[in-house]
C-alpha cells in the first residue's frame, strides 16, 4: 500500500470570484469551500451564476452579449471558479454526490435548456476565464463537448480537470485542493472544441490482492486472497437517476471482484469531488465488506479508506446494468 501524492497545494483564489456547491454529500463540498478565499455557496445552477455575477463588475455600454474580442474583454479584471462534485462531462450544482435528480442542479451536454441561458448572463460581465473544480469533468469526449458548450455560452475560455480533485482538511484547520497524478486542465474556447483527454488509468496488476482494513478496535490492514470471495452485490446509480441491482455468487463473484480491484491499493490525503456511481458489497468467507465506486473508475473501501482503480472490464459490466 502506498500513498499517491498529487500535484498542487492550497488553492486560495484571492482576487477571484468563487462559488461552491452546497449539495448533500459526506462533507467534501464543505472542505472544498474551506480551501477558497471568501467563497459563496450555491444550491442550483441559477444560484451559482447569480453568486458570480454579484461580485463581478456590471456590464458596460448596455451590451447584452459580450464576445471574446470586445472592449469589455480588455477591461476584464479576474477569474471565476465553480466547485462541486463532477464526473466526465458533468458538474453538479446542488445535487451533491447522490441527490435526487434535478436538471436545475446539474450541468451536462444534453440538458442545456436548464443552464445555457444562465451562463449567457454570466458572459455579459467582465472576467477572463471560468475554472471548474471537480473530478473528471473535462475528460474524454463528453468533457470536451461540455466545456465547448460552456465557452460558447459565456464567450470566454473555460477549463476543468481531466482527473480526480481531492479536498483535504488538516488538523490545524486549513484546507487544500490537489489533483490526481497524470491529470491536467482541459480548456475550451468559444471558437475551439479541444482535443479530448482521457483520465489517468494505471495498468492492471498481474496478481490481485485485496487489501482491506479489518473491522475492530485495532483496524489493522491486511491482504486477503481473492479466492476468499463468496458473493458480490452491486447497486448501480446512473446520473443520479434510477438504480439497478444485481447479486452474484460463486466463481462469477470471484471473477468480478478480481476485475473490480484494478490496481494496487493507494490512499489520498482527503475526499474525492466525484459522483458515487455504484456501491458494491463483497462477501468474503469471514464477512461482508462495503465499497463505493466514484465515476465508474475509483473504488473505495468504506472502512479503511483505501482506494483502487477499477478495470475497464468492470466499467463495462457496470454499463451493462444501466
N, C-alpha and C positions, 0 to 999 in steps of 0.2 A: 504494500500500500504506500502511495506517495501523494504528496500534495502537489496540485497543479498550480504553479504561480502564474499570475495573469498580468498582462501588460497594462499598466495605468495605475494611477493612485487616486487621491482625493479629487473629486470634481466639485468645485466651489461655485462657478458660474457668476462671480462678481461682475457686475455690469451687464449681465444677460437678463432676459425675461424668461422665467421658468414656471411651468405648471406640471404637477404630478397627479396621476390618478389616485383617488381615494377609494377605489373599488375594493370589495371584500377579498381578503387573502390571509396569509399567515403572518402579516406584519411587514412583508417585503416592500410594499409601496411606502409605508411609513419610514422604513430605513432608507429608501432612495431619497425621499423628501429631506431627511436629515442631512444628506450629503450636499444639498444645494444651499446657496445663499438666498435667503428670503423667498422660498418657493411659494406659489399658490397651489391650491388643491382643487381638483375638478371631479365631478361625478357623471359627466356626459361630454360628448364632443362639442356641443354648443358652449357649455361652461368652460371647457378648455380654451376655446378661441376667445370667448368673452374675457377670460382672465388675461390672455396675452395682449389683447387689444387695450385693456385697461391700463397697461403700463407702457404702451408704445406711444410715440408721438402721433398726433392726429394726421389725417390726410392733408395734402397740400393742394391748393387751387381747385378744390371741389372735384378732384378726379375720382371717377367711380372705379377705374381699373388701372392699376399701376404696373406697367410692364418692366422687364428687367433692364431696358435701355433708357428709361425715362428719367427726368430730373430728380424725382423722388428717390430713385435708387442711389443716385450720387449723394443724397443727403442722409442715407440710412445710417443709423448710429449703433446698431447692436445685433445680437443673436437671440433667437428664441429657441427654447428647449421644451419638449413634451416628453414626459416619462410615464411608464406604465408597464404592464405585462404584455409580452409580444410572442408571436410565432412568425413563421415565414409568410410575408405578405399580410401581416395582421398586427394591429395595435389596439388594445382595449383602452377605453377612455372612461371607464366607470364600472365595467363588469367584473373586474378583478380576475382571479385565476379560474374560477368555475361558476361564476354567477349565471343566473338565468339569462338567456339570450335577449338582447335589446339592441336593435340596429342603431339606435341613437347613442349607444355607449361602446361602439366598436367601429374600427375603420378597416375595410377590406376593399379589394378592387370592385367586387360585384355590388356593394351597397352604396355606391357613390351618391345616390339620391339623398342619403342621410347625412353626408358630410361635405361634399364638394362646395356647396354654397357657403358653408361656414369658413372654409379655407379661402374662398374668394374674398370674403370680408376681411380676412387677415391680410390678404395681398394688397389692400388699399392703404396699408400703413407702412412706414419706412422701417425696414430691417434688412439684414444681409442674407441670413441663412437660417433654415429650420433644422434642428437636430432632434432625432428621436432616440430616446434611451430606453431600451427594452431588449429582450432576447430575440435574435434571428430575424427581425422584421425586414431587413434589407436583403436577405439572402435569396438566392435562386431566381427563377423567372418571375414568380409571384412577387417577390420583394422588389425586383427591378420595375415591374409594372406598377406596383402601388406607389413607389417613390416618384415615378414619372408622372402619375396622375396627380399627386400632391403638388409637385413642382409646377405643373401646368395651371393648377387652380390658384396657387399663390403668386405665380410669376417670379419665383425665387428658387434657388437651389435648395434641395433637401437631402439629408443624409440619415442613415440608420445603420445599425450594426449587422454584420453577417454571422454573428455567433452569440455566445452567451454574454449577458451582462449580469454581474454579481453585485449585490448591495450588501455591504458589510458594516456592522456596528461593533465598535470595540469597547473594551472595559472602561476606558476613560470618557466614553460618551460620544466620541466623534465617529462619523460615518464616511465611507468611501464607496465609489463605484469603480469596478475594474472589469476587464474584458478577457474573454477566452483566448488562450494562445492560438495563433493561427487565424484569428478573425480580424476583420478590418471594417472600415467605414465604406459603405456603398453610397454613392452620390448620384443624384439625377438633377438635371437642369430643365427649365421649361421647354427646351428645344431638343433635348437628347435623352433617350432611354438608355440607361447604362448597360454594359455587358454584364450578364448575371454572374454572381459569385456564389459558389457553394459554401455552406457552413463547414467548419472543420470536422474531420472524421478520421479517427486513428485506425490502423489496421486491426483486424480481428486476431486475438492471440491464438497460438496453436493449441494450447490447453486451457480449458476454462476451469477456474477455481472460484467458487462463490465465496467472497469474504464478507462475513456478517458480524455485527455487534451482538453479543449474546444478551438474552433477556436476564435481568437480575441486578443485584446491587453492585457487582463488580464490573458488569458491562464489558467483559473482555472481548477482544476482536480475534476471530479465528477463521481459518479456511475450512470450507465444507465441500466435500466432493460432490460433483453434480449428480452422481448416481444415487444420492440420498433423497432426491426429489421424488415425491409420490403423486403430487397433483398440482395443477395450475388453474387459477380462475382469473379471468380478465374482464374488467369493465372499461369500455371504450367511450370516450367523450369526444364528439366531433364539433369543433367550432362553437362550443357552449350549447350545442343542441341536444337532441335525444341521445341516450346511451344505449349500448348494446352489450350483451354479456355472453361469456362462454366459459364452461368448466371442462377441463381435460384431465384424464387420469393416465397413469402408467407410462409407457415408453414415449408417447407423444408429449406428455408433460415434461419429461426429461429433455427431449429434443428442443422444445420451445423455450425452456429455461436456459438451455445452452445458447440459444440464439438471442435470448433477452440480454444476457451479460456479454456485451461485445468488446470489452476492453478490460485491462487491469483496473482495479478499483482506485479511485482518487477522491480527493475532497477539495472543497473551495473554502475560502475564508468567510463566506457569507451565504446569502439566499439568492436563488435564481429568479430573474424577472421574466420567467417563461410562463406558458399556459399548461395546466395539467390536462393532458390529452388521454391518459389511461391510468388505471390502477390495477395492480396485479397482486394476488395472494398466492404465494408459493408454499405448498405443503411439503415439508421435509419429514423424514422419519422421526424427528424429535419435536415437531410442532410447526405451526404456520407463521410465515413472515409476510409483512405488507410492504409493497414497493409502489412508488409513484413515478409515472413517466411524464417528463416535460417535453413538449414539442415533438413527440414521437422519436426522440433521439437521445435523451438522457434519462437514466433510471436512478432513483434514489431510495436507499434503504431508510425507511422512516424511523428506525431505532438508532442505528449507528451514524446516519448522515452520509455514509459512503455513496459515491456516485460511480456509474458506469456509462459508457457509450452503448447505445442499442445498435444491433446489427441491422443492415439493410433488409435482411430476410425477415426479421421480426417486425420491422416497419411495414413490410408487405403484408404480413399476417394481420396487423392492426387495420390496415386499409381494407382487408377482406371482410372485416367485421362491421365496417361502416354502413 
